[in-house]
Amino acid sequence: MRTPLVVGNWKMNGSLSDNLSLLQKLTSQWQAAAVEMAVCPPAVYLAQAQALLAGTSIQLGAQDASQHSSGAYTGECSVAMLQEFGCQFVIIGHSERRQYHAESDQLVAEKCLAIKASGLTPIVCVGESLAEREGGATLAVIQRQVQAVLDHVGSEQLAGVVIAYEPIWAIGTGLTASPEQAQEVHAAIRQQLQALGASTRILYGGSVKAGNAKELFAMADIDGALVGGASLIAEDFLAIGTAAAQ
Ligand code: PGA
């Protein structure tokens, strides 16, 4: 039995006052015990979010972490630092990091190992571009991204990892993979993970909204969502969480 998980990726959005209002709405209204909910604010707001989420059932995550434990890495945060602020999840390998920060499959795998070693849960993002999908390369691209993590971390160490399938062409575009398109990739990822696959949560991400969440969650291998834009609106994020409970 895989408990559904719905994670909000705030990206580079928010302010002290916006976060306060959003988190107050989420914590006062979220009720469904059968679903895990988490938010991933920008790192500078982790202390604020930690304080506001204390004692609630909404968990906290970060949007990235360094593969290193400390040292001369300007601008980076280590996993231990994120842990001090109550993070349970760390998103890694988001396509925006792969694209704008040239993060490679190998680097994502190293980050995954560092996060697992600290006892936090990595949310490893994978996804194909539109050109790759149109060229028939979707499953090969996803397999390559997943395999890099499997090879580096080892399947035993990977237990508890979360995978997020986010087709790049669906992120922030309003285009969503159809439930069938997403299911095909999720099933392939689960198969690739072999014995680990049955217990691994595989989230879908890419323009998930209150209006399309339910049909996505109805698919056998979709265990929740990584939500960008809609996670900034309390009513929408709560509705997506509620859809995961049904
Ligand atoms: P979106 O972003 O929901 O705004 O498409 C999803 C993501 O990039 O994680």
Boltz pocket constraint, residues with backbone or C-beta under 6 A from the ligand:
constraints:
  - pocket:
      binder: B
      contacts: [[A, 9], [A, 166], [A, 170], [A, 171], [A, 172], [A, 173], [A, 205], [A, 206], [A, 207], [A, 208], [A, 226], [A, 227], [A, 228], [A, 229], [A, 230]]
      max_distance: 6.0
